[in-house]
């Protein structure tokens, strides 16, 4: 699995005598050791060349690796010394054909620059060279420049493993081969994120909102009808009086369970209003009237009808 790639430079001497070569030796094949002791591996030169050819863009050669230094890029233009237009693999490694600028030719001809330092992207764990990023004309062949950042993100410390779990998850999500280079993974991710959604796979938000509004309206209509039906039934059974209907409807609409609890608690208290009263003979109020007068229900009925509280006892 290819993790976050890191950037390094590797110095090569230019031909002595002030000649300006068209082909320059960029990297040796196999294992290479830098002047600071770090090692790199070029096992597959053709893969590096194939990646360059897929990019279809010349690689820049600058002065003192200014193109690899963020502070240099921010301070102003970074002039090119030349452009690597072609890569070739031989038994000695990878060579590059360079188109030099007039200024670079003059500087090399006067021996003001004698060394070339390619920039490489490599895997921090395997140290395998994955890509040639460019090169720089440098003065001092005895030292390597400090390893810089990867192309976009800070390079982790040498003893810190790259976040391979994240890359593995991206590869699996995108359905790519596990050996896919990081730059290809990132390009695929960018393409996926910026692609226009397929209308067959999505429902417009406005349509969803319209459906929800219709459903909510249907539910509200059903709830209102149910409340009306329950209140009417409660009235017919004597649980409420005509004057209690507006209050009962409001309660049933807002809290049907509370309305049911009210009916259970009071019972059919007002059922007497819908039944004929039998008060017996004029001189005998009878047991029905006597019982009604002795209950709280009689007082409630009189209050609803606007009668005196002892009206049911009158002869």
C-alpha positions in Angstrom: 0.0 0.0 0.0 1.4 3.4 -1.0 1.2 5.9 1.8 1.9 9.7 1.9 4.8 10.4 -0.4 7.7 12.6 0.7 10.0 14.8 -1.2 13.8 14.7 -1.2 16.6 15.9 -3.5 19.6 14.0 -4.9 22.7 15.8 -6.2 24.4 14.9 -9.5 27.4 16.6 -11.0 27.2 18.2 -14.4 30.0 17.4 -16.9 33.2 19.3 -16.2 34.6 21.8 -18.7 31.6 24.1 -18.8 29.7 22.1 -21.4 26.0 22.2 -21.4 24.6 18.7 -21.7 21.3 18.0 -23.4 20.9 14.7 -21.5 21.5 14.7 -17.7 21.8 11.7 -15.4 19.0 12.1 -12.9 18.9 8.9 -10.8 21.0 5.7 -10.6 19.2 2.3 -10.7 18.8 0.2 -7.7 19.8 1.3 -4.2 21.3 4.8 -3.8 22.7 6.5 -0.7 22.6 10.2 -0.2 25.5 12.2 1.3 23.6 12.5 4.5 23.3 8.7 4.8 19.7 8.3 3.7 19.0 5.5 1.3 16.5 5.3 -1.6 15.5 2.6 -4.0 14.7 2.8 -7.7 13.4 -0.7 -8.5 11.1 0.2 -11.4 12.4 3.0 -13.6 9.8 2.3 -16.3 7.0 2.9 -13.8 8.5 6.3 -13.0 8.8 7.2 -16.6 5.3 6.0 -17.3 3.9 8.3 -14.6 5.8 11.2 -16.2 4.4 10.4 -19.6 0.9 10.2 -18.4 1.2 13.6 -16.9 2.1 15.1 -20.3 3.9 18.0 -18.8 7.5 19.0 -18.8 9.3 18.9 -15.4 10.8 22.2 -14.3 14.5 22.8 -13.4 15.0 25.8 -11.2 17.8 27.4 -9.2 18.5 26.0 -5.7 15.2 24.2 -5.5 13.2 27.4 -5.1 10.1 25.6 -6.6 10.2 23.2 -3.6 10.3 26.0 -1.0 7.0 27.5 -0.1 8.6 30.7 1.2 10.4 31.2 -2.1 7.2 30.7 -4.1 5.4 33.2 -2.0 8.1 35.9 -2.3 7.9 36.2 -6.1 8.4 34.5 -9.4 10.5 31.4 -9.5 12.5 31.5 -12.8 13.1 28.2 -14.6 16.6 27.2 -15.7 15.2 24.6 -18.0 12.6 22.0 -18.7 12.9 18.2 -18.6 11.0 17.2 -21.8 11.8 13.4 -22.0 12.9 10.6 -19.6 15.0 7.6 -20.7 15.9 4.4 -18.7 19.3 2.9 -19.3 21.5 0.4 -17.4 22.8 3.4 -15.4 19.4 4.7 -14.3 17.1 7.4 -15.5 18.3 10.2 -17.8 16.4 13.3 -18.8 16.5 15.4 -21.9 16.6 19.1 -21.0 15.8 22.3 -22.9 17.9 24.9 -21.1 17.1 28.6 -20.9 19.7 31.0 -22.3 20.6 32.2 -18.8 21.1 28.7 -17.5 23.3 27.8 -20.5 25.4 30.9 -19.8 25.7 30.1 -16.1 26.6 26.5 -16.7 29.1 27.5 -19.4 30.8 29.8 -17.0 30.8 27.1 -14.3 28.7 29.2 -12.1 26.5 26.2 -11.6 28.0 22.7 -11.7 25.6 20.4 -10.0 22.1 19.2 -10.7 19.8 18.0 -7.8 16.7 16.1 -8.9 13.6 16.3 -6.6 12.0 12.9 -6.0 8.8 11.7 -4.4 9.4 8.5 -2.4 7.5 6.2 -0.1 8.6 6.9 3.5 8.5 3.2 4.5 10.0 1.4 1.6 12.1 4.4 0.4 11.0 3.4 -3.1 11.2 6.3 -5.6 7.7 6.8 -7.1 8.1 10.0 -9.1 10.5 12.6 -10.4 9.1 16.0 -9.5 11.7 18.2 -11.1 15.3 19.3 -10.4 17.4 22.3 -9.4 20.8 23.7 -10.3 22.7 23.9 -7.0 26.2 25.0 -5.8 27.2 22.6 -3.1 27.5 18.9 -4.0 28.7 17.8 -0.6 25.3 18.3 1.1 21.8 17.2 0.5 19.1 19.8 1.0 16.9 19.1 3.9 14.0 16.9 2.9 11.1 19.2 2.1 7.4 18.7 2.2 5.3 16.5 0.1 3.5 18.2 -2.7 0.7 19.7 -0.6 1.0 18.5 3.1 3.8 18.6 5.7 6.1 15.5 5.7 5.8 13.4 8.9 8.9 12.9 11.0 11.2 10.1 9.8 10.1 7.8 12.7 6.4 8.5 12.1 4.5 6.1 9.9 2.2 7.6 7.2 -1.5 7.4 7.6 -1.9 4.3 5.5 -5.2 3.4 7.2 -6.8 6.5 5.7 -5.4 5.7 2.2 -6.5 2.1 2.5 -10.1 3.3 3.3 -10.1 5.7 0.4 -8.9 2.9 -2.0 -11.6 0.6 -0.8 -14.3 3.3 -1.0 -13.3 4.2 -4.5 -13.0 0.6 -5.6 -9.4 1.0 -6.8 -6.6 -1.5 -6.9 -4.7 -1.7 -3.5 -1.4 -0.8 -5.3 -2.8 2.4 -6.9 -0.4 5.4 -6.3 -1.5 8.1 -3.9 -1.8 10.8 -6.6 -4.2 8.6 -8.6 -6.3 7.9 -5.5 -6.5 11.6 -4.8 -7.4 12.4 -8.4 -10.2 9.8 -8.3 -11.5 11.2 -5.1 -11.6 14.7 -6.5 -13.4 13.5 -9.6 -16.0 11.7 -7.4 -16.5 14.7 -5.2 -16.9 17.1 -8.1 -19.0 14.9 -10.4 -22.6 16.0 -11.1 -25.1 13.7 -9.3 -27.1 11.2 -11.4 -30.7 12.4 -11.3 -31.8 8.7 -11.2 -30.1 8.3 -7.8 -31.5 11.3 -6.0 -35.0 12.9 -5.4 -35.2 16.7 -5.6 -35.5 18.3 -2.2 -38.6 20.3 -3.3 -40.4 17.1 -4.2 -39.6 15.5 -0.8 -40.8 18.6 1.0 -44.1 18.6 -1.0 -44.7 14.9 -0.1 -44.1 15.7 3.6 -46.4 18.7 3.5 -49.2 16.5 1.9 -48.6 13.8 4.5 -48.8 16.2 7.4 -52.0 17.7 6.0 -53.6 14.3 5.8 -52.5 13.4 9.3 -54.0 16.7 10.6 -57.3 16.1 8.8 -57.5 12.6 10.2 -56.7 13.9 13.7 -59.4 16.5 13.5 -62.0 14.0 12.3 -61.1 11.6 15.1 -61.4 14.4 17.7 -64.9 15.4 16.4 -66.1 11.8 16.4 -64.9 11.2 20.0 -66.4 14.4 21.4 -69.7 13.7 19.7 -69.8 10.2 21.1 -69.0 11.6 24.6 -71.8 14.1 24.3 -74.3 11.5 23.2 -73.3 9.2 26.1 -73.8 12.0 28.7 -70.1 12.6 29.5 -70.2 16.3 28.5 -72.8 19.0 28.1 -73.3 21.2 25.0 -71.5 24.0 26.7 -68.4 21.7 27.3 -68.0 20.8 23.6 -65.5 23.6 22.6 -63.3 22.8 25.6 -63.5 19.1 24.9 -62.5 19.5 21.3 -59.5 21.6 22.2 -58.4 19.0 24.7 -58.9 16.0 22.4 -57.0 17.8 19.6 -54.0 18.6 21.7 -53.9 15.5 24.0 -56.2 12.7 23.2 -54.9 10.6 26.1 -55.8 13.4 28.6 -59.3 13.6 27.1 -59.8 9.8 27.5 -58.6 10.1 31.0 -61.2 12.8 31.7 -64.0 10.7 30.3 -62.9 7.7 32.5 -62.8 9.9 35.6 -66.2 11.6 35.3 -68.3 8.9 33.8 -71.6 9.6 32.0 -72.6 12.3 34.6 -74.9 14.1 32.3 -76.8 11.1 30.9 -79.9 12.3 32.7 -80.2 15.2 30.3 -81.1 12.8 27.4 -83.5 10.6 29.4 -87.2 11.5 30.4 -87.6 12.2 34.1 -90.4 10.4 35.9 -91.3 12.3 39.0 -94.5 10.2 39.9 -97.8 11.8 41.1 -98.2 15.4 42.1 -98.4 14.6 45.8 -95.6 12.0 45.5 -92.3 13.0 44.0 -91.3 9.3 43.6 -88.0 7.6 44.1 -86.4 8.8 40.9 -86.8 12.5 41.7 -85.8 11.9 45.3 -82.6 10.2 44.3 -81.8 12.9 41.7 -82.2 15.6 44.3 -79.8 13.8 46.6 -76.9 13.7 44.1 -74.3 16.1 43.0 -75.6 15.4 39.4 -78.9 17.2 40.2 -77.0 20.4 41.1 -75.0 20.2 37.9 -78.1 19.7 35.8 -79.8 22.6 37.4 -76.8 24.8 36.8 -76.6 23.9 33.1 -80.4 24.6 32.7 -80.3 27.8 34.7 -82.7 26.4 37.3 -82.7 26.8 41.1 -80.7 24.1 42.9 -83.9 22.7 44.4 -85.9 22.7 41.2 -85.9 18.9 41.0 -87.5 18.8 44.4 -90.4 21.0 43.5 -93.9 19.5 43.3 
